[in-house]
Amino acid sequence: YPIYNARAQSLRHQFMRIATGGKIAAEAGQTVAVTALDDVSFELKSGDSIGLIGHNGAGKSTLLRTMAGIYTPDSGRVIREGRTATVLEIGSGMDPELSGYENILRMGMLMGIPLKEMRTKIPDIEEFTELGDFLSLPVRTYSSGMTMRLMFAVATSGQPEILLVDEMFGTGDAGFQERAKARMRDLIAKAEIFVFASHDHKLLGELCDRVFELSHGKVIVATDFNKKEN
């Protein structure tokens, strides 16, 4: 993606070129282009649970957003078949001025779930989030942990064919994290596609059967997680 009004040969540019995981190159004029992903190609099938690891800026979050259809690749294509749910960043897909209940229906609509069907999922979401009366309040009044609970509960309330999650288990109390892990295991056991970006190798080993290691926008290792750890 392009960054405008940047001096390609400046000291700041040189520092960023070294510090960032993406590749930075000068284009015509004062435009600098960042290559966040470079020649990434793979195919997933039902039953796959994939972990993404790599240093900050390696391209994990960009890959998830591209898989979700949020970002459009400059070259190549993403073929995605099946209902997709995402938990990518706190507040993503939410309107902070709407209540928790209103956001449940809103996020369901964005996921392609009919309103009538989404209403039937509310009791399960209420139970899982344990937010109680807060669900009637605007989401802007929530803490980051409360917001993540609601996002995760909605994303996993149905049975998405594809679930994309970015570093969410570090948010929330220990009780929520254990419930979230149990919920994820239940989804994975139903043979749906799961892609999870994290720095926690132990957690990736618990939830994923393969790992893709990214560096500077490239997948440098794609192998069985347990074999990698051994």
C-alpha positions in Angstrom: 0.0 0.0 0.0 1.3 3.5 -0.7 2.3 6.2 1.8 2.2 9.7 0.4 4.4 12.7 1.2 7.2 10.5 2.5 10.8 11.1 1.7 12.2 7.8 0.5 15.8 8.6 1.4 15.2 10.3 4.7 16.7 9.1 8.0 13.2 8.3 9.2 12.6 6.1 6.1 15.8 4.2 6.6 14.9 3.5 10.2 11.4 2.4 9.3 12.8 0.1 6.5 14.9 -1.7 9.2 12.3 -1.7 12.0 9.2 -2.7 10.1 8.4 -6.2 9.1 7.0 -5.0 5.7 9.3 -4.1 2.9 9.4 -0.3 2.1 10.4 0.9 -1.3 10.3 4.3 -3.1 7.9 4.8 -5.9 7.7 7.8 -8.3 7.8 11.2 -6.6 7.4 11.3 -2.9 5.4 8.1 -2.5 6.7 5.2 -0.5 5.2 1.7 -0.9 5.0 -0.8 1.9 4.8 -4.5 0.8 2.9 -6.0 3.8 2.5 -9.5 2.1 4.8 -10.9 -0.6 3.9 -14.0 -2.6 1.8 -15.7 0.0 -0.1 -18.7 -1.3 -1.8 -21.6 0.4 -5.1 -23.6 0.4 -7.1 -24.5 3.5 -9.8 -27.1 3.8 -12.5 -28.1 6.3 -10.9 -29.3 9.5 -7.8 -27.1 9.2 -6.7 -25.1 12.3 -3.8 -22.8 11.4 -1.6 -20.7 13.7 0.2 -17.6 12.5 3.4 -16.6 14.2 6.0 -14.0 13.5 7.5 -10.8 14.9 5.5 -7.6 15.1 5.0 -6.3 11.6 5.6 -9.7 10.0 2.2 -9.5 8.2 0.0 -11.7 10.4 -2.8 -9.2 10.9 -2.7 -8.0 7.3 -3.0 -11.7 6.2 -6.1 -12.2 8.4 -7.7 -9.0 7.0 -6.9 -10.0 3.5 -8.4 -13.5 4.1 -11.5 -11.8 5.6 -12.0 -9.6 2.5 -11.3 -6.4 4.4 -8.1 -5.7 2.4 -7.9 -6.3 -1.4 -4.6 -7.7 -2.6 -2.7 -5.7 -5.3 -2.0 -8.9 -7.1 -3.4 -12.4 -6.9 -6.7 -13.3 -5.4 -8.4 -14.7 -2.3 -11.1 -17.4 -2.9 -13.2 -17.8 0.2 -16.2 -20.1 0.4 -18.4 -20.3 3.5 -19.7 -18.1 6.3 -16.8 -16.1 7.8 -16.6 -14.7 11.3 -13.7 -12.5 12.5 -12.3 -11.3 15.8 -9.6 -9.0 14.6 -9.4 -5.9 16.8 -11.2 -4.5 19.8 -14.3 -2.7 18.6 -14.1 -3.8 15.0 -17.5 -3.9 13.4 -19.1 -2.2 16.4 -20.9 1.1 16.7 -19.8 2.6 20.1 -23.0 4.6 20.4 -25.2 1.5 20.1 -26.0 -0.8 23.0 -24.6 -4.3 23.3 -27.9 -5.8 22.2 -28.0 -3.5 19.2 -24.4 -4.3 18.3 -25.2 -8.1 18.5 -27.8 -7.7 15.8 -25.5 -5.3 13.8 -22.5 -7.7 13.8 -24.8 -10.6 12.9 -26.0 -8.6 9.9 -22.4 -7.9 8.9 -21.7 -11.7 9.1 -24.6 -12.4 6.8 -26.9 -13.9 9.5 -30.6 -13.1 9.2 -32.0 -10.9 11.9 -34.5 -13.5 13.0 -31.8 -16.1 13.4 -29.5 -13.7 15.2 -32.2 -12.9 17.8 -32.3 -16.6 18.7 -28.6 -16.5 19.6 -28.9 -13.7 22.1 -29.5 -15.9 25.2 -26.3 -17.8 24.4 -24.4 -14.6 24.0 -25.8 -13.2 27.3 -24.7 -16.3 29.1 -21.2 -16.5 27.6 -20.3 -12.8 28.0 -21.7 -12.4 31.6 -22.2 -8.7 30.8 -25.7 -8.6 32.4 -27.3 -5.1 32.4 -24.3 -3.7 30.5 -25.7 -5.2 27.3 -28.4 -2.5 27.5 -25.7 0.3 27.7 -23.7 1.9 24.8 -20.6 -0.1 24.0 -18.5 3.1 24.5 -19.0 2.5 28.2 -17.3 -0.9 28.1 -13.8 -1.7 29.0 -11.6 -3.3 26.4 -12.1 -6.7 28.0 -15.9 -6.4 28.0 -15.8 -5.3 24.3 -13.7 -8.3 23.4 -16.0 -10.7 25.3 -19.0 -9.4 23.3 -17.1 -9.5 20.0 -15.9 -13.1 20.6 -19.3 -14.3 21.7 -21.0 -13.0 18.6 -18.3 -14.3 16.2 -18.6 -17.8 17.7 -22.3 -17.8 18.4 -23.2 -19.7 15.3 -21.2 -22.2 13.3 -19.1 -20.2 10.9 -17.3 -22.2 8.3 -14.3 -19.9 8.7 -13.2 -18.2 11.9 -10.3 -15.7 11.8 -8.9 -14.5 15.2 -6.1 -12.1 15.9 -4.4 -12.1 19.4 -7.6 -12.0 21.5 -6.8 -14.4 24.4 -4.6 -11.9 26.1 -7.6 -9.7 26.8 -10.0 -10.4 29.7 -9.8 -12.2 32.9 -8.6 -15.8 33.4 -12.1 -17.1 33.6 -13.1 -15.6 30.3 -9.9 -16.9 28.6 -10.6 -20.4 29.7 -14.2 -20.2 28.5 -13.0 -18.8 25.2 -10.5 -21.6 24.7 -13.2 -24.2 25.5 -15.5 -22.5 23.0 -12.8 -22.5 20.4 -12.1 -26.2 20.9 -15.7 -26.9 20.4 -15.8 -25.0 17.1 -12.5 -26.7 15.9 -13.9 -30.1 16.8 -16.8 -29.4 14.3 -14.3 -29.4 11.5 -14.4 -25.8 10.5 -11.5 -23.7 9.3 -9.8 -21.7 12.1 -6.9 -19.3 11.6 -5.4 -17.7 14.7 -2.5 -15.2 15.0 -0.6 -15.1 18.3 2.8 -14.8 19.9 1.8 -17.5 22.4 3.4 -20.7 21.1 1.9 -22.8 23.9 -1.6 -21.7 23.0 -1.1 -22.2 19.3 0.0 -25.7 20.1 -3.3 -26.3 22.0 -5.6 -24.9 19.4 -3.8 -25.4 16.0 -2.5 -28.4 14.1 -0.3 -26.4 11.8 1.7 -23.2 12.0 2.7 -20.6 9.3 5.6 -18.5 10.4 5.7 -15.1 8.7 8.7 -12.8 8.3 8.8 -9.6 6.3 5.5 -10.4 4.6 6.5 -14.0 3.5 5.5 -17.4 4.9 9.0 -18.8 5.7 7.8 -21.9 7.5 4.6 -23.9 7.0 4.7 -27.1 9.0 3.1 -29.2 11.6 3.2 -27.3 14.9 4.2 -30.2 17.1 7.0 -31.2 14.8 8.2 -27.6 14.8 8.3 -27.5 18.6 10.1 -30.8 18.8 
